[in-house]
Amino acid sequence: MVRKKIREYDSKRLLKEHLQKLAGIHLPITSAQVTESTDLTGMLDKEPWSSSTRLVVKPDMLFGKRGKSGLVALNLDFAQVTDFIKQRLGVEVEIEGCKAPITTFIVEPFVPHDQEFYLSMDSERLGCTINFSECGGIEIEENWNKVKSIFLPTEKPMTVESISPLIATLPLELSQIRGKIGDFIKGVLAVFQDLDFSFMEMNPFALDNGEPYPLDMRGELDENAAFKNEDKWGDLQFPMPFGRVLRPEEIFIHALNEKTSASLKFTLLNPKGRIWNMVAGGGASLIYTDAIGDLGYATELGNYTEYGGPSEEEMFHLARTILDCATANPDGRKRALLIGGNIANLTDVGATFDGIITALREKKSELKAAKMHIYVRRGGPNYQTGLAKMRAVGEELGVPVEVYGPEAIMTGICNRAMECIES
């Protein structure tokens, strides 16, 4: 599971649409997203409610504690909302040590309320943890002892009995709406499961005319489930985490990935790192990454990469991008490049390695200047041919290349590479 955060605007959009379909519960949510390209004057025509009701405005940038940071404005008219946005749009703020400009806001109706509740759902390996409290709001962390939790195994449906521990202690004055809150929690869980949410939080949700209504909300989706949720998710983008700006090399690989049925992922972690990887498959990539971290070299890791099923040309472009980064800052010390990964099922290892070999030949002088040592480990279709080619290109280029088959342990190869760069 790859958990990806989505904007509050999208979390509420998905909840409103699918809660009606799956549980017959109507949420009167209306909201608008504002960016630098938004025509605020035209918004009055597009969103007529924005001129007829009091409003709330806040950044929608994947960071929390907006209220504590003074970034939430309540009970405003549209002119005040416009001023609030214009004063902050594009302005850099610091949130928990991370600095970045605010580029996206959410505007929605102001809902007066007396009571604030907390609800969250978190997907785990064997089920889902559901948390609920009648003491929601910005002080939820200080009142976490008042949060009630249940664990619902994957194979078990939500029932009246399973939900009762969450709502049984609601104050007497709220007993008449206990059933509505219970139905709301069950409905939200149905959306959570059907749309492959990995995390959902409402802090707080309130009662609007006696009906549950989420005020603040955040969500995460399982990106690996995108293939079966295209229609359900609709026009959904996964924004970058707050403060994270894509580098040109990452943009290039991302664009390449968008045009192919293969999987090509590249994240630049440390341009001055001495350990680089070009690993097939998410599982093998995580093993290599974790092993390097366990050995105490996490700060030296230059990138995170995983690929699956690329053509020779696609592999060449990915390999050349990684080699450009890996050799850009030679400092006289040895470096390591880990290539390959686990045992392929369908990928032609020989063809994949042909793309890598072309890139290695192109970067011959840069590899030598960077004192690069290459470690190859792979299995799968045509892997003997691929490994032989990698061994031969090392001799051809005069670059140290160690080649291993599927009998070698991946973590052991990581250890061998770390010993090399320190020798």
C-alpha positions in Angstrom: 0.0 0.0 0.0 1.3 3.5 -1.0 -0.5 6.0 1.2 -0.9 9.4 -0.6 -2.4 12.5 1.0 -5.1 14.3 -0.8 -6.5 17.8 -0.3 -9.3 18.5 2.1 -11.4 19.7 -0.9 -11.1 16.2 -2.5 -11.6 14.4 0.8 -14.9 16.2 1.3 -15.9 15.8 -2.4 -15.4 12.0 -2.3 -17.2 11.7 1.1 -20.2 13.6 0.0 -20.6 11.8 -3.3 -20.1 8.3 -2.0 -21.8 8.6 1.4 -25.0 9.3 -0.5 -24.5 6.3 -2.8 -23.3 3.8 -0.2 -25.3 4.8 2.9 -28.1 7.1 1.8 -26.7 9.9 4.0 -26.8 13.4 2.4 -24.0 15.8 3.5 -24.9 19.4 2.5 -21.2 20.1 1.9 -20.3 22.9 -0.5 -16.8 24.1 -1.0 -14.5 25.8 -3.5 -10.8 25.5 -4.2 -8.9 28.7 -4.8 -5.4 29.0 -6.4 -3.5 31.7 -8.1 -5.4 31.0 -11.3 -8.8 31.4 -9.7 -10.9 34.3 -10.8 -12.3 35.4 -7.4 -14.8 37.7 -9.1 -16.1 34.9 -11.3 -16.4 32.6 -8.3 -19.4 34.6 -7.1 -21.3 33.4 -10.3 -19.9 29.9 -10.2 -20.5 29.4 -6.5 -23.6 31.5 -5.6 -23.6 30.3 -2.0 -20.4 32.2 -1.5 -22.2 35.5 -1.5 -25.2 34.5 0.5 -23.7 32.9 3.6 -20.9 33.5 6.1 -17.7 31.7 5.1 -14.6 29.9 6.3 -11.3 30.1 4.5 -8.0 28.1 5.2 -5.0 26.8 3.3 -5.5 23.3 1.7 -1.8 22.3 1.6 -1.6 18.9 3.4 -0.4 20.3 6.7 -2.3 20.2 10.0 -2.7 22.5 13.0 -3.9 25.3 10.7 -6.0 26.8 13.5 -3.1 26.8 16.0 -1.0 28.5 13.3 -3.5 31.3 12.8 -4.3 30.3 9.3 -8.1 29.7 9.6 -10.5 32.5 9.3 -14.1 32.0 10.4 -17.5 33.8 9.9 -16.3 36.1 7.1 -18.2 37.6 4.2 -16.9 37.1 0.6 -14.9 40.4 0.6 -13.1 39.5 3.8 -12.3 36.0 2.3 -10.9 37.7 -0.8 -8.7 39.9 1.4 -7.5 37.0 3.5 -6.5 35.0 0.4 -4.8 38.0 -1.4 -2.7 38.7 1.8 -1.5 35.1 2.0 -1.4 33.6 -1.5 2.2 32.9 -2.5 3.5 34.0 0.9 5.9 31.6 2.5 5.0 30.2 5.9 6.9 27.8 8.2 5.0 24.8 9.5 6.9 22.4 11.9 10.2 23.5 10.5 9.2 23.2 6.8 9.0 26.4 4.7 6.9 26.9 1.6 4.5 29.3 0.0 0.7 28.9 0.3 -0.7 28.1 -3.1 -4.1 26.5 -2.5 -7.1 27.5 -0.2 -10.5 25.9 0.5 -13.5 28.2 1.0 -16.7 26.8 2.5 -19.8 27.9 4.5 -19.4 28.7 8.1 -21.4 26.3 10.3 -22.2 27.6 13.8 -22.0 24.8 16.4 -21.7 24.1 20.1 -20.3 20.6 20.2 -17.2 19.2 18.3 -16.5 15.5 17.7 -13.5 13.6 16.5 -13.4 10.7 14.1 -10.5 8.9 12.4 -10.0 5.6 10.5 -6.6 4.1 9.9 -6.1 1.1 7.6 -3.7 -1.5 9.0 -2.4 -4.9 7.8 -5.2 -7.0 9.3 -8.1 -4.4 9.6 -8.9 -0.9 10.5 -8.6 1.1 13.7 -11.5 3.5 14.3 -11.2 6.4 16.8 -14.0 8.5 18.1 -14.4 11.2 20.8 -17.0 13.8 21.8 -14.0 16.1 22.6 -12.8 17.1 19.1 -11.1 20.2 18.0 -7.6 21.8 18.1 -7.0 20.3 21.6 -7.5 16.7 20.6 -4.0 15.7 21.3 -4.2 17.1 24.8 -7.5 15.2 25.2 -6.4 11.9 23.6 -7.3 10.0 26.8 -10.9 10.7 26.0 -10.7 9.1 22.6 -12.3 5.6 22.3 -10.9 3.1 19.8 -11.9 -0.2 18.3 -10.2 -2.5 15.9 -12.3 -4.0 13.1 -10.7 -7.0 11.4 -10.9 -6.9 7.6 -13.2 -9.9 7.3 -15.8 -8.5 9.8 -18.5 -6.0 8.9 -19.4 -3.1 11.1 -22.4 -3.9 13.3 -24.3 -2.2 16.1 -22.5 -4.3 18.6 -19.0 -3.4 17.2 -19.7 0.3 17.1 -21.3 0.6 20.5 -18.0 1.0 22.5 -17.4 4.2 20.5 -20.7 5.9 21.2 -21.9 4.3 24.5 -20.5 7.1 26.7 -22.0 10.0 24.8 -23.4 12.6 27.3 -27.1 12.2 28.2 -28.0 15.4 26.3 -26.7 13.8 23.1 -28.3 10.4 23.6 -31.1 11.2 21.2 -28.6 11.6 18.3 -26.5 8.6 19.3 -28.1 6.5 16.5 -27.4 9.2 13.9 -23.7 9.4 14.9 -23.5 5.6 14.8 -25.0 5.5 11.3 -22.7 8.3 10.2 -19.6 6.3 11.4 -20.8 3.2 9.7 -21.5 5.1 6.5 -18.1 6.8 6.6 -16.4 3.4 7.1 -18.3 2.1 4.0 -16.8 5.0 1.9 -13.4 4.4 3.5 -13.3 0.8 2.4 -15.0 1.1 -0.9 -12.7 3.9 -2.1 -9.5 2.4 -0.7 -8.8 5.2 1.8 -5.8 4.3 4.0 -6.5 7.1 6.5 -9.3 9.5 7.1 -9.7 12.1 9.9 -12.5 14.5 10.8 -11.3 17.0 13.4 -13.8 18.2 14.2 -17.1 17.1 12.8 -20.2 18.9 14.3 -23.9 18.7 14.3 -25.7 20.9 11.8 -29.5 20.9 12.4 -28.9 17.6 14.3 -27.0 16.0 11.4 -23.3 15.1 11.4 -21.2 17.5 9.3 -17.4 17.4 8.8 -15.7 20.8 9.4 -12.1 19.9 9.1 -11.1 16.8 7.2 -8.0 15.1 5.8 -7.6 11.9 3.9 -5.0 9.5 2.4 -5.7 7.1 -0.5 -3.9 3.9 -1.4 -2.3 4.9 -4.7 -1.8 1.3 -5.7 -5.6 1.0 -5.9 -5.9 3.8 -8.5 -6.4 1.2 -11.3 -9.8 0.2 -10.0 -11.0 3.5 -8.7 -10.6 5.8 -11.7 -14.3 6.4 -12.0 -14.9 6.6 -8.2 -12.0 9.1 -7.5 -12.8 11.3 -10.5 -10.5 14.2 -11.4 -8.0 13.6 -8.6 -4.4 14.8 -8.3 -2.0 13.7 -5.6 -0.3 17.0 -4.6 3.3 17.1 -3.4 3.8 17.2 0.4 4.0 20.7 1.9 7.4 22.2 1.1 8.4 19.5 -1.4 9.3 20.9 -4.9 10.0 18.5 -7.7 13.5 18.9 -9.2 13.9 18.9 -13.0 15.2 15.3 -13.0 12.1 14.1 -11.1 9.8 16.0 -13.4 11.4 14.3 -16.4 11.0 10.8 -15.0 7.4 11.6 -13.8 6.6 12.8 -17.4 8.1 9.6 -18.8 6.1 7.5 -16.4 2.9 9.2 -17.5 3.4 8.1 -21.1 4.1 4.4 -20.5 2.4 1.3 -19.1 5.6 0.6 -17.3 6.4 1.9 -13.8 9.2 4.4 -13.4 9.7 6.2 -10.1 12.6 8.5 -9.1 13.0 10.6 -6.0 16.1 12.6 -5.4 17.0 12.5 -1.7 20.5 13.9 -1.4 22.3 15.3 -4.5 25.6 14.9 -2.7 25.0 11.3 -1.5 27.5 8.5 -2.1 25.0 5.6 -2.4 22.7 5.4 -5.4 20.2 2.7 -6.5 18.6 1.6 -9.7 16.4 -1.1 -8.3 13.5 -3.0 -9.9 10.2 -3.4 -7.9 8.9 -1.6 -4.9 9.6 -4.5 -2.5 13.3 -4.8 -3.5 13.7 -1.0 -3.4 12.4 -0.9 0.1 14.7 -3.8 1.2 17.7 -2.0 -0.2 16.7 1.4 1.3 15.9 -0.1 4.7 19.2 -2.1 4.7 21.2 1.0 3.9 19.4 2.9 6.7 20.0 0.0 9.2 23.7 0.1 8.4 23.8 3.8 9.4 24.1 5.3 5.9 20.6 6.8 5.4 22.0 10.3 5.1 24.3 9.1 2.2 21.5 7.7 0.2 21.2 9.8 -3.0 17.9 8.6 -4.4 14.9 6.3 -4.1 14.1 4.5 -7.4 11.9 1.6 -8.5 11.0 0.4 -11.9 8.9 -2.3 -13.5 8.5 -3.6 -17.0 10.3 -0.7 -18.9 11.4 -0.9 -22.5 15.1 -0.7 -23.3 14.7 3.0 -24.3 12.8 3.8 -21.1 15.4 2.1 -19.0 18.1 4.1 -20.8 16.5 7.4 -19.9 15.9 6.4 -16.2 19.5 5.1 -15.9 21.0 8.2 -17.5 19.1 10.4 -15.2 20.3 8.5 -12.2 23.9 8.5 -13.4 23.8 12.2 -14.1 22.8 12.8 -10.5 25.1 10.2 -9.0 28.2 11.6 -10.7 27.5 15.3 -10.5 29.4 16.1 -7.4 32.7 14.1 -7.3 34.6 14.7 -4.0 37.4 12.1 -4.2 35.6 9.6 -2.2 34.2 6.2 -3.4 30.6 5.8 -4.3 28.3 2.9 -4.8 25.6 2.2 -7.3 23.2 -0.7 -6.6 21.5 -2.2 -9.8 19.0 -4.9 -10.2 16.8 -6.2 -7.4 14.8 -9.3 -6.8 13.8 -12.1 -9.2 11.8 -10.8 -12.1 8.6 -12.6 -13.2 8.0 -11.2 -16.7 10.6 -8.5 -17.2 13.3 -9.5 -19.7 16.4 -8.8 -17.6 18.7 -8.9 -20.6 16.8 -6.2 -22.4 16.5 -4.0 -19.3 20.2 -4.2 -18.7 20.9 -3.2 -22.4 19.3 0.2 -21.6 21.5 0.5 -18.4 24.6 -0.5 -20.3 24.0 2.1 -23.0 23.8 4.8 -20.2 26.9 3.4 -18.5 28.9 3.7 -21.7 27.8 7.2 -22.2 28.9 8.2 -18.7 32.2 6.3 -18.7 34.4 9.3 -17.8 31.9 10.6 -15.2 31.8 7.2 -13.5 35.5 7.1 -13.2 35.8 10.6 -11.9 33.2 9.8 -9.2 35.0 6.6 -8.2 31.8 4.7 -8.7 31.7 1.0 -7.7 28.7 -0.9 -9.1 26.9 -3.8 -7.5 24.5 -5.9 -9.6 22.0 -8.5 -8.4 19.2 -9.9 -10.4 17.2 -13.0 -11.3 14.4 -13.8 -13.7 13.9 -14.3 -17.5 17.3 -14.1 -19.3 19.1 -13.0 -16.2 22.3 -15.0 -17.0 22.7 -13.1 -20.2 22.0 -9.8 -18.5 24.5 -10.5 -15.7 27.2 -11.5 -18.3 26.7 -8.3 -20.2 27.0 -6.2 -17.0 30.2 -8.1 -16.1 31.6 -7.4 -19.5 30.8 -3.7 -19.6 32.6 -3.3 -16.3 35.8 -4.7 -17.9 35.2 -2.6 -21.0 34.8 0.7 -19.1 37.4 0.0 -16.4 34.8 0.6 -13.7 34.5 -1.9 -10.8 31.4 -4.0 -11.3 30.4 -6.9 -9.0 27.8 -9.2 -10.3 25.5 -11.5 -8.3 22.6 -13.9 -9.2 19.5 -14.6 -7.2 21.4 -16.8 -4.8 23.0 -13.7 -3.2 21.3 -12.0 -0.3 20.3 -8.4 -1.1 21.1 -7.1 2.4 24.5 -8.7 2.2 25.2 -6.9 -1.1 24.3 -3.6 0.6 26.7 -4.4 3.4 29.5 -5.2 0.8 28.8 -1.8 -0.9 29.0 0.1 2.4 32.3 -1.5 3.3 33.6 -0.5 -0.1 32.8 3.2 0.1 34.6 3.4 3.5 37.7 1.5 2.4 
